[in-house]
Amino acid sequence: MSGERRDGGPAAGAVPGDRGSDASARHVMDPVERTVSRILIAGIALSVALMAIGIVLGALGGGGLPSGVVPLADMPSLLLDLDAGAYVSLGLIVLIATPFVRVAGSLVAFALQGDRRYVAVTAVVLTVMCVSVLLGKA
């Protein structure tokens, strides 16, 4: 047993919690996990940044925090006008869209790996997500 003396105490120079040179104790992310991780981090970071911009614009403009959601059709012009509600609304849209992009990214990654089984499962999941949004009531 590495890291222990015969009497059960730690060996000289042993690090507490060290299990020796067990390579399986370290997890190495595969390409799909890396893709998913990057998508989730980018989506959340972008969403938080957009909502923070909206909050700052609302505070600086004296109008306070935005209280309503901006319609999608009005969003481009309101973003150019630096409307606080438009930035908060876009941040919420990005936050809601992030899981969809994550599943689509997984689908692409599995396809690039040639893993047909996971491509099929992920395609079904993405289809169910899209259908549920289309059938949902706003």
RACOR-V611892 format. One record per residue. N is the residue number from 0. SS is DSSP state (alpha for helix, beta for strand, coil for the rest). NEAR is the number of other C-alpha atoms within 8 Angstrom. D_CENTER is the distance of its C-alpha to the mean C-alpha in whole Angstrom. Layout:
BEGIN
n={N N}
ss={SS SS}
near={NEAR NEAR}
d_center={D_CENTER D_CENTER}
END
This chain:
BEGIN
n={0 1 2 3 4 5 6 7 8 9 10 11 12 13 14 15 16 17 18 19 20 21 22 23 24 25 26 27 28 29 30 31 32 33 34 35 36 37 38 39 40 41 42 43 44 45 46 47 48 49 50 51 52 53 54 55 56 57 58 59 60 61 62 63 64 65 66 67 68 69 70 71 72 73 74 75 76 77 78 79 80 81 82 83 84 85 86 87 88 89 90 91 92 93 94 95 96 97 98 99 100 101 102 103 104 105 106 107 108 109 110 111 112 113 114 115 116 117 118 119 120 121 122 123 124 125 126 127 128 129 130 131 132 133 134 135 136 137}
ss={coil coil coil beta coil coil coil coil coil beta coil coil coil coil coil coil coil coil coil coil coil coil alpha alpha alpha coil coil coil coil coil alpha alpha alpha alpha alpha alpha alpha alpha alpha alpha alpha alpha alpha alpha alpha alpha alpha alpha alpha alpha alpha alpha alpha alpha alpha alpha alpha alpha alpha alpha alpha coil coil coil coil coil coil coil coil coil coil alpha alpha alpha alpha alpha alpha alpha alpha alpha coil coil coil alpha alpha alpha alpha alpha alpha alpha alpha alpha alpha alpha alpha alpha alpha alpha alpha alpha alpha alpha alpha alpha alpha alpha alpha alpha alpha alpha alpha alpha alpha coil coil alpha alpha alpha alpha alpha alpha alpha alpha alpha alpha alpha alpha alpha alpha alpha alpha alpha alpha alpha alpha coil coil coil}
near={3 6 13 11 8 5 5 6 7 8 9 5 5 9 6 4 4 7 7 6 4 6 5 5 5 5 5 4 7 6 7 10 8 9 11 12 8 8 12 11 8 8 11 11 8 10 14 9 9 12 14 9 11 15 13 9 11 15 10 7 7 6 8 8 9 11 5 5 7 9 6 6 5 8 11 8 7 10 10 7 6 9 12 14 14 14 14 15 11 12 14 10 9 12 11 8 8 12 9 10 9 11 12 10 11 12 12 9 11 13 10 7 6 6 9 8 6 9 12 8 8 12 9 8 9 11 8 8 9 8 8 8 7 6 6 6 3 2}
d_center={41 39 39 41 45 48 48 44 44 41 43 43 40 38 34 34 31 32 32 34 33 31 28 26 25 23 20 19 16 17 16 13 12 11 10 7 6 7 5 2 4 6 5 5 8 10 10 11 14 15 16 17 19 21 22 23 25 26 28 29 31 32 31 29 25 25 26 25 22 24 24 23 26 27 23 24 28 26 24 27 29 26 26 24 23 22 19 18 18 16 13 13 13 10 8 10 10 6 7 10 9 7 10 12 11 12 15 16 16 18 20 21 22 24 23 24 24 20 20 22 20 17 19 20 17 16 19 19 16 18 21 20 19 22 24 23 25 24}
END
